[in-house]
Amino acid sequence: MMIEPDDAVRVIDAVTKNLAGVARNRSNFEKLPDTFWGYFARGHDAKGSFAVILTYSEKTEDVDGLIGMYEEWVAKNKAK
């Protein structure tokens, strides 16, 4: 099932506004670890829910492992 274009626009708009708000406040980044960190944002509207995970690591395998974990979860939990 594909997301409708108008829904995609609303999701991206909400995510960018949320991330811009976080990015404007330097204190949000003061206590982050040096090598690996992530940011989770969740939102919803009348049609459904969405979540975004932004991850940074100095090691590629950290990010790849996290993506693999979520791909596994989706494969197990995707509605048939």
C-alpha positions in Angstrom: 0.0 0.0 0.0 1.3 3.4 -1.0 1.0 6.6 1.1 -1.1 9.3 -0.5 0.9 12.3 -1.7 -1.0 14.7 0.5 -0.4 12.5 3.5 3.3 12.3 2.7 3.5 16.1 2.5 1.9 16.4 6.0 4.3 13.8 7.5 7.4 15.5 6.1 6.1 18.9 7.1 5.6 17.7 10.7 9.0 16.0 10.8 10.9 19.0 9.5 9.2 21.4 11.9 10.0 19.1 14.8 13.6 18.6 13.8 14.1 22.3 13.1 12.8 23.1 16.6 15.3 20.6 18.1 18.2 21.9 16.0 17.6 25.5 17.0 18.3 24.6 20.7 22.0 23.9 21.3 21.3 22.4 24.7 19.6 19.4 23.0 23.0 18.3 21.8 25.2 19.1 24.8 25.1 15.7 26.5 25.0 13.4 23.5 27.7 10.7 23.4 30.5 11.3 21.0 30.3 8.2 18.9 26.6 7.1 18.7 23.2 8.8 19.2 19.7 8.9 17.9 16.6 11.0 17.9 13.0 9.6 17.8 10.0 11.7 16.7 6.5 10.4 16.6 3.4 12.0 15.2 -0.2 11.3 14.1 -3.2 12.8 12.4 -6.8 11.6 11.7 -5.6 9.0 9.1 -2.7 7.3 11.0 0.6 7.5 12.8 4.2 7.9 11.8 7.6 7.8 13.4 11.1 8.9 12.4 14.4 7.8 13.8 17.5 9.9 13.1 20.7 8.1 14.0 24.4 9.2 13.9 27.4 7.0 14.5 31.0 7.2 13.8 30.8 3.4 13.0 28.7 2.5 9.9 27.9 -0.9 11.4 26.0 0.8 14.2 23.6 2.5 11.8 23.4 -0.6 9.5 22.6 -2.8 12.5 19.8 -0.5 13.7 18.3 -0.4 10.2 18.5 -4.2 10.0 16.7 -4.5 13.4 13.8 -2.3 12.2 13.6 -4.1 8.9 13.4 -7.4 10.8 10.6 -6.0 13.0 8.7 -4.7 10.0 8.9 -8.1 8.3 7.6 -9.9 11.4 4.8 -7.3 12.1 3.6 -6.2 8.7 -0.1 -6.7 8.2 -0.8 -9.4 5.6 
